[in-house]
Amino acid sequence: MTDITYAAVARKDGRWWTVEVPALDVTGQARSLGEVQDVAQEVAGLVLDVDPTAVRVEISVGLPEELEAKWRAARERASRAAAEQLAAAAESRAVVHALRDQKWTYKEAAAALGLSEQRVHRIEQANGRELAPV
């Protein structure tokens, strides 16, 4: 068994999968994603002149370049949105806590904030737990 784990990238190419092991500068082709691991080990074994089952290969599935960029942008946008949502929820809790500290009833706070009394109560009880903003 080799002590090195080789990184391989599988990319869909029409009906086939291209499997590249960059560290060994070798590429193979698989009929399905299920065959990618075996093909990666086989081409690595050929280059290294060892039994393919002795080669450790870690597969990542690559997207087409134009979709990779879009996916990365979507993930970044989702991350920013999640952070904004957490900040909005914290601000909502702060307002409800301030109103309740000023002795506003749930009914009064709900009327002022345009929420139900139950929603105001849930916001107050969140105590730092994630709660969607209003």
N, C-alpha and C positions, 0 to 999 in steps of 0.2 A: 504494500500500500504506500502510495506517495504521501509525503508529509505536507504537500502543497495542495490547496484547493484553488482550482482555476475558475475564474469568472467567465461565463459565456452569455452571449446575448442572442436570443431567438427573435427573429422578425418574420412576420408573414410576408410572403412574396408570391402573390397569386394564389395558387392552390397549395403551394409548398411552404415550408418553414426553412429559412436560412439560419444556421447556427454558427456563430463566430466565437472562437476562443482567442481573443486578442493577444494574450500573453504568449501564445504559441504561434501566432500568425497563421491560423488554420481555420477553415470554414467547411461546414458540412451541410447536408440538406436532409430534411425530414419530411415525411408525408403528413404528419399530424403533430400537434403540440405534445401529445402523449409519447411520441418517439424522440423528442428533442433531447432528453437526458441521455438516452442510449447513444444517439448519434454524436453528441458532444463528447461522451466518454470514448467512443470508438475513434473519432478523429484525433483526440488528444493522445490516446494510447498508441496510435500509429506514429505520430510525431515523436513521442517519447520512447517508442519501441518497448512498451510494457503492455501487460494484460489490461485491456480497457476497464475491467472491473476494479483494477487497482488505482484508477484515477478518480479523484474527487472533483466534481464540477458543480458549481452553483449557477443555476440558470436564472436569468432575468428576462422577462418578455418586453421587448422594445416596441414602442408605437411608431407609426410612420412619423417622420420629422415634423410635418406641419401639424399633426394631431398632438404630438408630444408637447409642443409649445402651447397649444390651446389648453391642453389638460393641466399643464403647470400653471398657466394664468388663471384657470378656473379654481384650482386648489388654493392659490394665493388669495384670490378674491373671497373664497369661502372662509379662509382663515381670518382675513380682515373683518368680514361680516360677523363671524363668531365673536371676535374681540369686541366689536362695536355693540353686539347684542348683550354681552356681559356687562359692558360699561353702562348701557342704557338700563339694564335691570338693576344695577347698583344705584344709579341715580333715582330710579323709581322707588326703590326701598328707602333711600335717604329722604325723599319727599314725604312718603307715607309716615316714616318714623318721626319726622319733624312735625307733621300735622298732629300725630297722636300724642307727641310730647307736649304740644300746645293744647291738649285736651279736646281735640276735635273728635267727634264720634265717628264711627264707621259710616253712618248714614251721611254725615256732613262731608267727610272726606270723599266719599263716593260721588256725591253730587258735584263737588268742586272738580274732581278729576275725570268725571264722565265714565265712571266704572260702577260695577255692582258692589254692594257692601261685602259680598263674599270675596270678590277679587281683591279689594283693599285688605281684607283680613289675611288672605293668602300671601299677599306681598309682604305684609308686616311679619308674618310668621316664617318667612323664608330664611331669615337669619343668615344671610351670606350664601345660601344654597342658590344654585342657578335657577333663575325664574325668568321666563320670557318677559320682556318689557311690555308695557301697556301700549 
